Amino acid sequence: MVPESTPTAPSSTIFPYLRPVLSHYNGGDRILNNIAFRFEKYFSFRPAQNISKTNTTGVYKIEACLIFESPDYYDLRTYGDHVSGNSLRFVLNGFWSEYSGKLCMVGSASWYPNKGNLINLDAVLNLNYDRNLTIFSSLITGKLESLASPNDPNYFEPISLMEFGISSNYQYPLVSGEFDRDCCGGIDIPKNQSLGLDRSELCYSLTERYGVFNLEYSKECLSLKNCTPLGKDDNDELPSEMMLNAIQCSKEEQKVQYEIKFGSSYKRFDPSTTLVGEASWDEKKNQLCIVACRLLNSTGSLENVRVGDCSIRLSLRFPAFWTIKNRAGVVGQIWTNKTSNDLGYFHSITFRSRYDSMFKYPGLMFEVPGLRYEYTVTDNVRSLCPFNKSDTKKGDRYPKGNSNDLAFFPNAGNSWELQAFPNFVGDHIYKNSSAVSGNIPLFHISAEGLYDEETGSLCMVGCRKISTGESMDCEILLKFQFPPVNAKEGGQIRGSIESMREETNPLYFKPWEMASWTNYREEAERSVRRLDLEVVMVLISNTLACVFVGLQILYAKRNPQVLPFVSLVMILFLILGHMIPLVLDLEALFRGNQNLEHVLLGSGGWVEVNNFVVRALTVVAFLLQLRLLQLAFSARLGNENYKGLWVAEKKALFVSTTLYTLGLLFVLFLSTRKQNHSEPIDSSTSVVHHIHYIRRDLICYGGLVLDGFLLPQILFNIFQVSTKNALSHLFYIGTTCVRLLPRAYDLYSTCSFSRLEFDGAYIFANPNADFYSTIWDIVISYGVVMFAVVIYFQQRLGGRCLSADIQGGCL
């Protein structure tokens, strides 16, 4: 094929480097069976940069790799150099002739057979690799053959190869000149019926906006076979979908190269169901014209595959007007310029984008210049849904028609996933008006109707595509009621979807009732303000906790005689109270957890900075309390005069833990009783829910124990009849105020914020981590204050000053 020649000088300017886009191979089952992924057989040919001239004119010495691998789900155009672990790599050397476009190389690969030793696979590679790249010469074909004899264990069956690549010097011969004279395909649509494209963003628009298209065949195709652009006349089913993938685009020439795939979109590349084509934008008609070619000889060996039969035409446009029955963002047609008597002729095919959007995914709507909506059923809606404004409470405010609050995700019951989002409000995409157009992808319903901002009522008539009878069922009524924006306790969007047909009609379906919690923008702003306030509160609380413990340590150093009379149990409870949040934060760190409010409110940076400060303050308080414990313990240790204090400490520990245990059992009893009444006993998830709620109640009870941190000191004072001022007034009164701070805040927030605002997003006074309600706040606050008062009188009048012991000196 190519004469072996002697290298003379390096040269890498002549060889046409291609980036692989589409590739396929056949054969080599013995060595490649474990590499192919389902139906995809992907390989890539990668020439090295060290190419040399030779003593033969036009012949070049080349090194390259031929890699067979399992394709992953990344885009091969972007990750063309990716090599998976499951691959087979041939390292090759050889020669290429720029005149004949022939490339011949020899090399080898290391291969591990099943349960065998490593062996070398020696092979020769022959490729057709042209220098001038067009849609015809960009197709590289050839064969890889074993150099071993068929009886040799190193032998493998021949592998035929086909690869389609892109290059920076690619030419567009199919769409040069006046090719677009027959681009209309017999259908002449006025220019103002289609949207134009900005020339500066044309490449982006023509490579990013497409997805999957549904194909719609003419009635003649029910009985005739010549209806597919793939040139097949067998009994295969007609493909129902088509995908347009842009291979490359020329910004200067405003032209695009496409892969046009028919059938399943999950299959990366199959030459028998794929066309390749070139396109150019026609500004005179606001449409894209494509000339497409088949891949001929694609069955069997691939070394003879070629691009040919470029008689296929496609045109597509972006409709300037949508209606309830036609919301396709892209529409077009496929036809051939052959006559009905020619081989390869097929009937014209219409196609439209699958989603009701001119973009790849539903709901990703943004302003498209010139796109409008024509309302056709709003008069019918007025008669079906007379809005009753007398039901509206005075002062209630509802979402505006141009707000983002009209999109929601209700629960329709069963296992259906339901989304509802507006496309148009008025005649613009999501602008202020009382008429609303949207999507409800339950049965994939298109709907339009009226929204009343004074009552929060939305009424729409919907259409759904059906497979039998009429093309669309437009006898569907949708009603939704939005809660007030300024509702104190939040609310739910409630609605229904029902058929307006008779029950005997085959298109009738039972009504769907649905509800959805909603988070309005105004509510989100209130939650942001609440979180900001909570950040300030938690910083103040933790700072004061450090200050008051520090003051107690300073007080003890100035009065060392009081240290033995500080309850060690009290200090232990305080230490545990600061250690538990640190442990939970460490657990969240290992689990990679991120608080819900950071995600929902977009305030992750601010909150994370303050969380770091809070953790630091918690560590400081924890260390200070450890220091206080060490001082108090050391003051008693080794002193025989303090044996009575140890006895009193044990009694205080026993009584306090007994009281705490009884309280814990009571809380668990209430938790279990509550769960048994809230869900069936035989529920498959009841055990998991019980464990979750019990854990939550345990955390809540732990907070309650901390609120009573002075109880062990009170008991200790009683049992050892202390008259010492063991605790600094600033310490126990200040720490009591720190424990009262979240209670006071909770009473304030109950009057100022809704408990349903971003449920679960709390930084301070979290109702899921402690007993928080108006009654509990008042009761616990009285208890905490009472303990501080008792300590005050004990340190002033004696440990048993509140008992009935007259000799103790107290009443």
Secondary structure, DSSP 8 states (H G I E B T S, - for coil): ------EEEE--SSS---EEEEEEEEE-HHHHTTT-BTTB-EEEEEE-S--EEESSTTEEEEEEEEEEE---SS-TTTSTT---SSEEEEEEEEEEETTT-EEEEEEEEEE--TT---EEEEEEEEEE--SS-STTTTEEEEEEEESS-TTSTT----EEEEEEEE-TT----TTSSSGGGGTTTT----GGGB----GGGHHHHHHHS--EEEEEE-GGGGT-STT-TT---SS-----EEEEEEEEEETTTTEEEEEEEES-TT----GGGEEEEEEEEETTTTEEEEEEEEEET-SS-STT-EEEEEEEEEEEE-BSEE-SS---S-EEEEEESS-TTSTT----EEEEESSSSSSSSTT-----TT-EE---SHHHHHHH----GGGS-TT-----TTSGGG-B--B-STT----BEEEEETTBTT-S-SEEEEEETTTTEEEEEEEETTTTEEEEEEEEE-SSSSSEEEEEEEEEE---TT-TT--EEEEEEEE-S-TTSTT----EEEEEE---HHHHHHHHHHHHHHHHHHHHHHHHHHHHHHHHHHHHHH-GGGGGGS-HHHHHHHHHHHHHHHHHHHHHHHTT---HHHHHHS-HHHHHHHHHHHHHHHHHHHHHHHHHHHHHHHHHTT-GGGHHHHHHHHHHHHHHHHHHHHHHHHHHHHHHHHHHHHS-TT-TTHHHHHHHHHHHHHHHHHHHHHHTTTHHHHHHHHHTT--S--S-HHHHHHHHHHHHHHHHHHHHHHHHS-TTTTTT--SSS-TTSS--SHHHHHHHHHHHHHHHHHHHHHHHH-TTTTSS-GGGT--
